[in-house]
């Protein structure tokens, strides 16, 4: 019997609004009279790179920093997720929709659809560098490389990102299932419209009052306050805050003209396609 296609991927390059989207969904689905605690959001959408899931399906002690070991187990991890027979399983991923060392990272046979969150790579670069403790130049170089990966640590197994452009193309072109593409900038400027698109894609009725409340409960002011009061499990030891700015256009005051030109040159096609070039 074939596995149910129940995974709705919440996919993005890192630092592009994935966590924000999950927190919105958690607040909309819970429909509580107070915001969902940010450290409980994993209950509403698990990640595909959580080390303990790989340990569990291995049935033995493994070195989760060994990408060859975790890649071999990836299919079992995803099969374990869909085995709960739920109609929908939200799964967060930063992986490119491609193969890594012969392993299909995002198998069609488990997939119902995808929500892809895209952010101006110039702003994403600033947030990425801050989060991982990298220089702007090193980050600009990394996001142009096909072999770019986030190394495993205690909180995640290796994530295969590819270049920013390859990542965008892999999740938005020639798709065998429905994909809802969200621009981070539209989520900031037009939250009702953007998050309404998410609900429509998933097939959840859009209640305007409930939508407004979920947007307020997942605002950056609320998320920053919660992080300040109680920390956040997904924060990086290399960066003081996970929810730091929540703005667009920060690259204009942070990046050198040389790096801006490098990024525009490296990613011209998809920056133009998604409205990130002035020309």
Backbone bond lengths (Angstrom), bond angles and torsions (degrees), N, CA, C in turn:
res aa  C-N    CA-C-N  psi(-1)  N-CA   C-N-CA  omega(-1)  CA-C   N-CA-C  phi
1 X - - - 1.458 - - 1.525 109.16 -
2 X 1.316 117.21 132.67 1.463 119.73 -176.67 1.525 110.59 -74.69
3 X 1.337 114.81 152.27 1.466 120.57 -179.79 1.522 109.65 -69.27
4 X 1.338 117.33 145.00 1.466 119.19 177.61 1.523 111.08 -67.19
5 X 1.327 115.84 141.33 1.469 120.14 177.20 1.527 107.81 -87.41
6 X 1.316 116.69 84.52 1.466 119.53 -173.46 1.524 114.05 -114.52
7 X 1.327 118.11 -6.86 1.469 118.95 -176.78 1.528 110.72 -79.19
8 X 1.332 115.67 125.44 1.463 121.18 164.62 1.522 105.63 -105.41
9 X 1.323 115.18 110.33 1.465 120.09 -178.49 1.524 110.42 -73.59
10 X 1.318 116.46 133.98 1.463 122.76 167.68 1.521 104.37 -104.06
11 X 1.329 115.09 95.08 1.461 120.82 -168.10 1.520 111.73 -110.72
12 X 1.318 115.50 143.98 1.463 120.50 175.61 1.519 109.26 -170.02
13 X 1.313 115.66 160.46 1.456 120.38 164.07 1.532 105.80 -68.58
14 X 1.336 118.68 152.83 1.471 118.49 179.40 1.526 112.85 -56.32
15 X 1.321 115.51 150.46 1.472 123.75 175.66 1.526 112.02 62.23
16 X 1.329 115.57 42.47 1.469 120.41 -178.25 1.523 113.46 -123.88
17 X 1.335 117.79 2.42 1.461 119.58 177.79 1.515 114.93 112.72
18 X 1.321 117.72 10.50 1.466 121.31 -177.96 1.531 111.78 -64.56
19 X 1.324 115.78 -48.43 1.466 119.86 -178.82 1.524 110.62 -63.36
20 X 1.311 116.52 -41.14 1.469 121.83 177.29 1.534 110.59 -57.84
21 X 1.342 116.58 -44.09 1.465 121.03 179.76 1.525 110.96 -62.89
22 X 1.314 116.87 -42.85 1.471 120.54 178.81 1.528 111.54 -63.99
23 X 1.336 116.08 -38.49 1.463 119.53 179.87 1.531 110.36 -67.83
24 X 1.330 116.89 -38.94 1.466 119.44 174.66 1.527 110.18 -59.06
25 X 1.337 117.22 -50.12 1.467 121.13 -178.69 1.525 111.23 -58.55
26 X 1.328 116.28 -42.60 1.466 120.22 179.33 1.522 110.58 -59.96
27 X 1.327 116.89 -43.48 1.464 120.34 -179.56 1.527 111.73 -68.64
28 X 1.336 117.08 -38.07 1.470 119.08 179.30 1.528 110.57 -68.13
29 X 1.324 116.36 -44.81 1.462 120.12 -176.86 1.526 111.60 -68.60
30 X 1.326 117.06 -38.77 1.473 120.74 179.84 1.524 111.53 -71.80
31 X 1.340 116.08 -38.13 1.469 121.48 179.29 1.532 111.59 51.63
32 X 1.327 115.42 43.62 1.459 121.13 -179.22 1.530 110.31 -85.81
33 X 1.334 116.03 170.36 1.465 118.89 178.38 1.527 111.88 -89.76
34 X 1.331 116.32 3.91 1.464 120.19 173.28 1.528 108.70 -143.09
35 X 1.340 117.72 157.63 1.469 120.11 -175.65 1.527 112.90 -60.76
36 X 1.324 115.63 143.25 1.466 121.07 173.61 1.530 107.99 -64.63
37 X 1.339 118.80 131.45 1.466 119.99 176.66 1.531 110.48 -59.40
38 X 1.330 116.31 132.67 1.472 119.25 -174.66 1.525 112.25 -61.34
39 X 1.334 117.82 -26.32 1.458 119.64 -179.03 1.530 113.03 -83.52
40 X 1.344 116.54 4.91 1.470 119.99 173.92 1.526 112.09 -110.71
41 X 1.330 116.14 4.66 1.466 120.21 -175.01 1.526 111.90 -65.30
42 X 1.335 117.03 -27.54 1.472 119.55 179.97 1.526 111.67 -59.02
43 X 1.321 117.43 -20.92 1.473 120.37 178.47 1.524 112.02 -69.13
44 X 1.335 116.59 -18.16 1.466 120.72 -176.36 1.533 112.55 -106.63
45 X 1.294 117.46 2.52 1.456 120.91 179.31 1.509 109.07 177.04
46 X 1.309 116.42 103.11 1.462 119.98 -177.04 1.522 110.39 -79.05
47 X 1.315 115.99 162.99 1.457 120.46 174.84 1.516 110.37 -94.85
48 X 1.325 116.60 157.98 1.471 120.10 -179.97 1.524 111.69 -92.13
49 X 1.334 117.22 7.25 1.466 120.08 -175.04 1.523 112.50 -126.72
50 X 1.335 116.67 24.00 1.468 120.66 -178.34 1.535 109.48 -81.40
51 X 1.336 117.88 119.53 1.469 120.59 -173.72 1.526 114.84 -54.20
52 X 1.343 117.73 -40.24 1.478 118.20 -174.68 1.530 112.42 -65.01
53 X 1.343 117.63 -25.40 1.466 119.79 177.04 1.531 110.26 -66.89
54 X 1.321 115.65 -36.77 1.469 120.26 179.18 1.527 110.60 -72.63
55 X 1.344 115.93 -38.73 1.471 119.51 175.49 1.528 110.26 -61.12
56 X 1.329 115.40 -41.68 1.468 120.54 -176.49 1.530 111.58 -62.82
57 X 1.343 116.89 -48.89 1.473 118.33 -176.89 1.526 111.73 -73.38
58 X 1.332 117.02 -22.48 1.472 120.02 177.80 1.525 110.17 -70.32
59 X 1.332 116.01 -32.04 1.459 119.71 -179.40 1.512 113.05 71.35
60 X 1.319 116.06 13.45 1.468 121.31 179.46 1.525 108.07 -157.64
61 X 1.311 114.99 170.13 1.464 119.07 178.78 1.530 109.31 -73.77
62 X 1.335 117.19 125.37 1.465 120.59 176.47 1.524 109.28 -128.32
63 X 1.307 115.13 161.70 1.464 120.29 175.01 1.526 107.12 -88.22
64 X 1.329 116.94 101.62 1.467 120.12 -175.41 1.529 112.10 -70.19
65 X 1.340 116.65 -7.25 1.472 118.86 175.92 1.531 111.29 -83.42
66 X 1.329 116.46 -9.32 1.469 121.20 179.77 1.535 108.70 -87.25
67 X 1.333 116.54 104.59 1.473 119.55 -174.22 1.522 112.14 -64.66
68 X 1.335 117.84 -29.01 1.468 118.97 179.02 1.532 110.22 -66.63
69 X 1.309 114.69 -37.06 1.471 120.47 178.71 1.533 110.37 -67.76
70 X 1.326 117.07 -47.01 1.473 119.36 -176.68 1.527 111.56 -72.11
71 X 1.319 117.86 -33.21 1.468 119.58 177.10 1.528 111.07 -61.19
72 X 1.337 116.74 -39.34 1.465 120.83 179.41 1.532 111.52 -62.53
73 X 1.330 115.28 -27.23 1.470 120.48 -176.20 1.524 113.13 -95.02
74 X 1.323 116.97 -6.91 1.468 120.17 -171.66 1.539 112.44 -58.87
75 X 1.317 117.02 -44.96 1.464 120.54 179.68 1.531 111.56 -58.05
76 X 1.331 115.41 -41.58 1.472 119.98 179.62 1.527 111.15 -65.42
77 X 1.325 116.29 -38.22 1.469 120.26 178.63 1.529 110.03 -62.05
78 X 1.331 116.64 -47.75 1.466 120.66 -178.83 1.530 111.28 -68.13
79 X 1.340 116.55 -37.77 1.471 119.93 176.65 1.526 110.39 -63.09
80 X 1.329 116.10 -35.65 1.459 120.73 177.51 1.522 112.10 -65.18
81 X 1.330 116.42 -35.45 1.464 120.49 178.85 1.530 110.39 -66.02
82 X 1.330 117.06 -48.28 1.474 119.37 -176.54 1.528 112.32 -75.54
83 X 1.332 117.08 -13.56 1.470 120.28 -178.80 1.523 112.69 -67.65
84 X 1.340 117.40 -12.36 1.472 118.97 179.53 1.530 112.09 -73.87
85 X 1.336 117.19 -5.19 1.474 123.83 176.09 1.538 113.47 64.79
86 X 1.328 117.35 14.35 1.470 120.13 176.58 1.527 109.38 -68.29
87 X 1.326 116.34 152.11 1.467 119.96 176.96 1.520 110.98 -64.79
88 X 1.340 115.58 -37.28 1.466 121.05 -178.09 1.520 109.93 -136.97
89 X 1.319 116.17 133.59 1.461 123.04 169.49 1.527 107.97 -123.05
90 X 1.320 116.97 113.57 1.461 119.94 175.95 1.525 108.56 -79.40
91 X 1.326 115.98 126.86 1.464 120.19 179.78 1.526 109.54 -129.49
92 X 1.319 115.30 120.79 1.468 120.99 177.48 1.525 109.51 -78.31
93 X 1.333 116.21 136.84 1.462 119.52 174.29 1.519 110.96 -145.63
94 X 1.329 114.70 146.11 1.466 121.36 169.04 1.533 110.06 -109.80
95 X 1.325 116.56 0.91 1.466 119.48 -177.93 1.525 111.84 -70.74
96 X 1.317 115.15 145.74 1.457 121.27 172.36 1.530 107.61 -68.58
97 X 1.322 117.01 149.29 1.472 120.00 178.40 1.526 107.70 -85.57
98 X 1.322 115.05 84.68 1.466 121.36 -173.50 1.528 108.00 -161.62
99 X 1.317 114.92 -168.10 1.464 120.32 174.83 1.520 109.81 -102.78
100 X 1.318 115.81 149.75 1.461 121.65 171.28 1.520 107.27 -129.08
101 X 1.311 115.77 115.70 1.466 121.78 -179.80 1.532 111.48 51.29
102 X 1.339 114.97 43.38 1.461 120.89 175.42 1.519 114.97 84.97
103 X 1.326 117.49 -2.53 1.474 121.12 -179.71 1.529 109.40 -103.13
104 X 1.336 116.18 127.02 1.466 120.79 176.17 1.522 108.42 -73.68
105 X 1.333 116.24 117.60 1.462 120.35 -174.47 1.529 112.81 -74.64
106 X 1.336 116.64 -34.98 1.471 121.66 -176.36 1.531 108.23 -125.03
107 X 1.326 117.94 81.22 1.470 120.29 -173.97 1.533 112.51 -68.15
108 X 1.326 115.71 131.65 1.471 120.80 178.59 1.527 111.85 -60.51
109 X 1.328 117.09 -32.75 1.466 119.26 -171.06 1.531 113.45 -68.49
110 X 1.338 117.58 -15.41 1.464 120.19 176.77 1.532 111.88 -101.80
111 X 1.333 116.45 -3.94 1.465 120.69 -164.11 1.516 114.02 -102.33
112 X 1.326 115.31 129.33 1.462 122.60 175.08 1.531 109.67 -90.88
113 X 1.329 116.99 -48.67 1.467 122.16 179.47 1.526 108.62 -168.05
114 X 1.334 115.96 -173.51 1.470 120.10 179.95 1.520 110.72 -146.05
115 X 1.313 114.97 148.98 1.466 122.91 168.78 1.519 105.34 -115.04
116 X 1.319 116.35 120.29 1.467 120.26 -177.12 1.522 109.71 -112.51
117 X 1.326 115.87 121.28 1.464 121.25 -178.62 1.523 108.50 -102.66
118 X 1.324 115.28 124.39 1.462 121.30 -177.48 1.529 108.88 -119.00
119 X 1.330 115.59 143.27 1.472 121.30 -179.73 1.523 108.76 -134.21
120 X 1.321 116.32 147.77 1.462 120.25 174.91 1.529 108.44 -48.01
121 X 1.343 118.23 120.66 1.466 119.33 -175.20 1.524 113.41 -62.01
122 X 1.331 117.49 -21.76 1.467 119.87 177.52 1.532 110.40 -68.45
123 X 1.323 116.80 -43.05 1.469 120.45 176.04 1.524 110.95 -72.24
124 X 1.332 116.32 -41.26 1.463 120.07 178.13 1.526 110.06 -57.59
125 X 1.329 116.87 -41.37 1.467 122.06 -179.65 1.532 110.70 -59.01
126 X 1.331 116.77 -44.67 1.470 120.87 -179.68 1.532 110.10 -60.98
127 X 1.336 116.92 -46.17 1.469 121.05 -179.58 1.527 111.42 -68.58
128 X 1.317 116.64 -40.07 1.466 122.61 179.83 1.526 109.89 -61.12
129 X 1.337 116.13 -48.30 1.469 120.99 -179.20 1.527 110.69 -60.76
130 X 1.322 115.60 -42.45 1.473 120.20 -179.62 1.531 110.44 -65.34
131 X 1.321 116.04 -44.72 1.469 120.94 -176.39 1.526 112.06 -64.32
132 X 1.335 116.27 -42.04 1.465 119.98 -174.58 1.530 113.47 -97.97
133 X 1.330 117.16 2.97 1.460 120.22 178.24 1.514 113.34 67.81
134 X 1.343 116.86 38.85 1.467 122.31 -178.79 1.526 110.41 -110.85
135 X 1.330 115.61 161.65 1.466 119.47 173.31 1.524 108.88 -77.64
136 X 1.320 115.92 159.69 1.467 119.93 176.82 1.526 110.73 -61.82
137 X 1.323 116.86 -39.80 1.466 119.79 -178.51 1.526 111.27 -65.61
138 X 1.324 116.51 -45.39 1.471 119.37 179.46 1.534 111.03 -62.57
139 X 1.322 116.36 -36.53 1.464 120.19 179.23 1.522 110.88 -69.00
140 X 1.330 116.85 -43.18 1.470 120.64 178.28 1.524 110.83 -59.52
141 X 1.330 116.09 -40.29 1.469 120.55 178.51 1.529 110.52 -66.75
142 X 1.336 116.00 -43.30 1.469 120.80 -177.02 1.522 112.12 -63.46
143 X 1.343 117.44 -43.13 1.469 119.33 -174.26 1.528 112.63 -76.08
144 X 1.331 116.53 0.24 1.466 120.52 174.52 1.528 111.51 -103.17
145 X 1.336 116.67 0.23 1.464 120.29 -175.46 1.523 112.07 -97.48
146 X 1.322 115.98 134.96 1.470 120.91 178.18 1.522 112.19 -66.57
147 X 1.333 116.74 -26.89 1.469 119.67 -177.62 1.531 112.14 -97.04
148 X 1.327 116.47 17.04 1.465 119.37 -179.14 1.525 110.41 -65.44
149 X 1.319 116.12 127.44 1.468 121.67 178.50 1.518 109.06 -141.39
150 X 1.322 115.60 150.90 1.464 121.07 172.03 1.517 107.52 -89.04
151 X 1.306 117.21 118.47 1.461 120.62 -178.16 1.519 111.20 -64.15
152 X 1.325 114.85 150.43 1.460 120.66 177.02 1.523 109.99 -68.52
153 X 1.325 114.80 147.69 1.464 120.70 171.09 1.526 106.45 -144.13
154 X 1.284 118.01 -161.18 1.464 119.46 -177.66 1.513 114.31 -68.11
155 X 1.344 116.74 -17.17 1.469 119.68 -174.45 1.525 113.74 -107.12
156 X 1.310 117.83 -12.30 1.472 119.97 -176.85 1.524 110.84 -152.95
157 X 1.327 115.71 148.41 1.461 119.67 169.25 1.530 107.31 -81.58
158 X 1.317 117.08 172.62 1.464 120.83 -179.46 1.526 110.70 -58.75
159 X 1.338 115.23 133.80 1.464 121.45 176.27 1.526 108.17 -114.48
160 X 1.316 116.11 128.16 1.465 121.80 -176.82 1.525 108.94 -95.80
161 X 1.321 115.98 108.63 1.462 121.07 -172.61 1.521 113.50 -95.33
162 X 1.335 117.21 -38.97 1.460 120.15 -169.28 1.519 109.48 68.90
163 X 1.314 116.76 -172.12 1.465 119.47 177.51 1.529 109.07 -74.92
164 X 1.324 115.79 162.89 1.472 119.38 178.84 1.526 110.21 -58.92
165 X 1.320 117.41 -45.03 1.473 120.70 -178.45 1.523 111.69 -64.59
166 X 1.325 116.69 -41.91 1.467 120.03 178.49 1.529 110.64 -63.34
167 X 1.303 115.54 -38.99 1.465 120.97 179.67 1.527 110.37 -62.15
168 X 1.345 115.93 -48.74 1.471 120.55 179.09 1.527 110.35 -59.11
169 X 1.331 116.37 -49.01 1.467 120.55 -178.57 1.527 111.23 -59.92
170 X 1.333 116.26 -42.04 1.467 119.98 -174.95 1.527 112.09 -64.11
171 X 1.344 116.61 -31.02 1.464 120.90 -175.77 1.521 113.92 -98.51
172 X 1.334 117.43 -5.99 1.474 118.11 -174.15 1.527 114.15 -125.25
173 X 1.329 117.89 -9.51 1.465 119.79 -175.99 1.526 111.34 -120.50
174 X 1.328 115.82 142.94 1.476 122.59 177.15 1.530 112.09 52.65
175 X 1.321 114.81 48.48 1.461 119.48 -176.11 1.532 111.52 -87.20
176 X 1.340 117.55 137.29 1.468 120.78 179.52 1.529 112.83 -86.79
177 X 1.323 116.97 1.67 1.468 121.44 179.37 1.530 108.45 -146.76
178 X 1.337 117.88 164.43 1.470 120.39 -176.54 1.533 112.25 -63.48
179 X 1.323 115.54 140.18 1.469 121.75 176.76 1.523 109.05 -131.10
180 X 1.313 116.08 129.92 1.466 122.32 174.47 1.528 106.97 -101.55
181 X 1.328 116.77 114.47 1.468 120.97 -179.43 1.526 109.03 -96.13
182 X 1.323 115.57 124.40 1.466 122.08 -179.86 1.519 109.56 -116.70
183 X 1.316 116.67 131.16 1.466 119.80 172.33 1.537 108.74 -91.03
184 X 1.311 115.52 129.93 1.467 121.98 178.11 1.522 110.86 -52.18
185 X 1.329 115.50 -41.14 1.463 121.04 -177.36 1.531 111.52 -64.25
186 X 1.337 116.92 -34.92 1.467 120.44 177.20 1.529 110.98 -73.28
187 X 1.331 116.13 -32.64 1.463 119.81 176.46 1.528 110.34 -62.23
188 X 1.334 116.33 -35.45 1.467 121.01 176.78 1.524 111.74 -73.72
189 X 1.337 116.04 -46.76 1.473 120.93 -172.10 1.523 113.04 -83.31
190 X 1.341 116.22 -33.97 1.475 120.79 -176.06 1.529 109.87 -133.87
191 X 1.337 117.02 64.55 1.469 118.69 -173.11 1.524 114.44 -62.06
192 X 1.336 117.58 -37.85 1.474 118.96 -178.78 1.523 110.64 -62.49
193 X 1.330 115.55 -44.01 1.466 119.91 -179.77 1.525 111.02 -67.63
194 X 1.342 116.79 -45.46 1.465 120.76 -175.96 1.521 112.07 -66.89
195 X 1.328 116.57 -50.78 1.461 119.10 -179.05 1.528 111.17 -71.79
196 X 1.336 116.80 -26.35 1.463 120.22 172.37 1.522 111.25 -62.20
197 X 1.334 116.06 -37.89 1.475 121.33 176.13 1.522 111.01 -60.51
198 X 1.326 115.84 -39.68 1.466 120.71 179.45 1.528 110.01 -61.75
199 X 1.322 116.51 -47.30 1.471 120.71 -179.43 1.524 110.93 -61.65
200 X 1.324 116.09 -43.18 1.461 120.95 179.32 1.528 110.80 -61.88
201 X 1.329 116.24 -42.34 1.469 121.35 -179.83 1.531 110.96 -62.23
202 X 1.322 115.66 -42.16 1.465 120.30 -177.82 1.531 111.25 -74.15
203 X 1.345 115.55 -27.23 1.457 119.97 -177.89 1.513 112.75 94.28
204 X 1.342 116.02 27.34 1.463 121.30 178.29 1.527 108.42 -101.32
205 X 1.336 119.01 133.01 1.469 120.49 178.02 1.526 111.37 -58.12
206 X 1.327 115.72 140.42 1.462 121.74 -178.38 1.531 109.48 -96.12
207 X 1.319 115.31 104.99 1.466 121.54 175.31 1.532 106.90 -95.33
208 X 1.340 118.84 112.55 1.473 121.29 -173.19 1.530 114.39 -55.19
209 X 1.332 117.64 -41.75 1.473 120.11 -179.56 1.528 110.77 -67.58
210 X 1.318 115.22 -40.42 1.471 120.56 178.60 1.531 110.15 -67.08
211 X 1.335 116.23 -39.34 1.467 121.56 178.00 1.524 110.19 -61.77
212 X 1.323 116.17 -47.22 1.465 120.76 -179.56 1.527 110.96 -59.84
213 X 1.323 116.11 -42.09 1.472 120.63 -179.87 1.531 110.95 -65.49
214 X 1.337 116.95 -43.55 1.472 120.71 -179.96 1.526 110.92 -63.60
215 X 1.330 116.92 -37.37 1.470 120.69 177.76 1.529 110.00 -65.71
216 X 1.340 116.95 -43.27 1.477 120.23 178.22 1.527 110.99 -64.05
217 X 1.327 116.21 -41.28 1.463 120.60 -177.15 1.535 112.40 -72.05
218 X 1.334 117.07 -15.39 1.469 119.65 177.72 1.530 111.46 -113.49
219 X 1.330 116.88 20.94 1.469 120.77 178.05 1.528 109.80 -68.71
220 X 1.328 116.89 156.98 1.464 119.90 -179.09 1.527 111.67 -64.96
221 X 1.325 117.11 -31.39 1.469 119.37 176.51 1.526 110.38 -61.73
222 X 1.337 115.77 -44.70 1.465 120.63 179.70 1.530 110.99 -66.40
223 X 1.339 116.94 -44.02 1.467 120.44 -177.74 1.520 110.98 -66.50
224 X 1.340 116.79 -41.19 1.471 120.98 178.61 1.521 110.80 -63.63
225 X 1.330 115.77 -40.56 1.473 120.09 179.68 1.528 110.32 -63.12
226 X 1.341 116.29 -45.70 1.468 119.37 179.07 1.525 111.02 -62.18
227 X 1.342 116.76 -41.78 1.464 119.58 -179.52 1.527 110.64 -64.82
228 X 1.323 116.24 -40.37 1.466 121.01 179.62 1.527 110.65 -63.52
229 X 1.332 115.53 -39.21 1.468 120.08 -176.88 1.528 112.83 -76.32
230 X 1.352 116.70 -36.95 1.463 117.68 -172.32 1.511 116.15 -137.33
231 X 1.340 117.54 9.95 1.462 120.08 -178.34 1.520 111.53 73.14
232 X 1.337 115.49 176.23 1.467 120.86 179.20 1.515 108.76 -142.55
233 X 1.334 115.90 129.30 1.466 120.96 -173.60 1.532 113.21 -63.55
234 X 1.333 118.17 -22.71 1.468 120.23 -177.80 1.528 113.12 -94.49
235 X 1.332 117.06 4.55 1.464 118.77 -178.83 1.527 110.15 -71.22
236 X 1.326 115.44 160.36 1.460 121.56 -177.79 1.522 109.88 -101.01
237 X 1.347 117.65 139.09 1.469 119.26 176.41 1.527 112.01 -64.21
238 X 1.346 116.47 -16.24 1.467 120.09 -179.19 1.525 112.53 -87.17
239 X 1.319 116.56 -4.18 1.462 120.21 -177.76 1.522 108.93 -140.70
240 X 1.317 115.34 134.84 1.462 120.39 -174.51 1.528 113.09 -63.90
241 X 1.338 116.86 -40.48 1.465 120.58 -174.78 1.523 111.53 -127.18
242 X 1.341 117.16 140.85 1.465 121.27 173.42 1.522 109.48 -83.05
243 X 1.336 115.99 -49.22 1.472 120.74 179.30 1.528 108.25 -92.53
244 X 1.330 116.01 83.43 1.462 118.48 -171.41 1.521 113.53 -94.02
245 X 1.334 118.27 -49.53 1.470 119.69 -173.14 1.527 112.86 -121.30
246 X 1.329 115.97 -55.88 1.456 118.72 -176.93 1.508 112.51 64.33
247 X 1.323 116.32 41.03 1.464 120.80 -179.00 1.521 109.45 -130.17
248 X 1.328 115.20 166.21 1.460 119.07 171.31 1.522 108.33 -114.89
249 X 1.336 115.75 152.16 1.457 120.72 178.33 1.511 114.90 91.19
250 X 1.359 117.46 4.38 1.466 119.06 -178.57 1.533 112.12 -65.07
251 X 1.321 116.49 -22.32 1.467 120.16 -179.48 1.531 111.78 -60.00
252 X 1.327 117.17 -29.18 1.465 120.13 -174.70 1.524 112.81 -62.35
253 X 1.320 116.94 -30.37 1.465 119.61 179.39 1.526 112.64 -102.69
254 X 1.344 117.03 -5.65 1.467 119.43 -174.17 1.529 114.76 -110.64
255 X 1.331 117.37 -29.97 1.466 120.00 -173.87 1.521 112.02 -98.82
256 X 1.328 115.65 144.10 1.465 120.22 175.75 1.526 109.26 -72.00
257 X 1.337 118.07 153.56 1.471 120.86 178.02 1.527 112.47 -56.54
258 X 1.337 116.64 -33.62 1.473 120.45 -178.88 1.529 111.01 -65.29
259 X 1.328 116.26 -43.46 1.469 119.71 179.98 1.523 110.60 -69.10
260 X 1.327 116.93 -38.92 1.469 120.53 177.06 1.524 110.13 -57.70
261 X 1.322 116.40 -46.31 1.470 120.32 -179.65 1.519 111.52 -66.04
262 X 1.328 116.43 -37.72 1.468 120.31 178.75 1.528 110.59 -61.83
263 X 1.318 116.48 -46.61 1.471 120.72 -178.98 1.528 110.65 -65.25
264 X 1.324 116.66 -43.02 1.472 119.81 179.00 1.521 111.42 -62.76
265 X 1.307 116.35 -36.89 1.468 120.64 178.76 1.530 110.81 -70.69
266 X 1.331 116.24 -44.68 1.471 120.80 -177.50 1.532 112.49 -66.32
267 X 1.332 116.65 -32.07 1.469 119.99 -170.12 1.529 112.61 -126.10
268 X 1.314 115.83 28.52 1.466 122.20 -172.62 1.536 112.57 -54.23
269 X 1.327 116.18 -47.57 1.470 120.49 -173.52 1.529 112.12 -57.00
270 X 1.332 116.99 -50.80 1.469 119.41 -174.59 1.523 112.56 -84.49
271 X 1.317 117.59 -24.09 1.470 118.99 171.77 1.532 109.40 -65.53
272 X 1.318 115.63 -40.01 1.471 119.58 178.50 1.529 110.32 -67.65
273 X 1.319 116.19 -45.14 1.467 120.86 -177.24 1.530 111.83 -58.93
274 X 1.332 116.95 -37.20 1.465 120.06 -175.53 1.529 113.61 -103.58
275 X 1.336 116.15 17.23 1.459 120.17 169.39 1.512 115.59 79.55
276 X 1.336 116.88 29.30 1.460 119.98 -178.65 1.531 113.70 -103.65
277 X 1.320 116.91 7.84 1.467 120.60 176.17 1.525 109.01 -118.99
278 X 1.312 116.41 142.32 1.470 121.03 -177.98 1.519 112.69 -77.20
279 X 1.332 115.42 -22.45 1.474 118.64 -173.16 1.519 112.64 -63.93
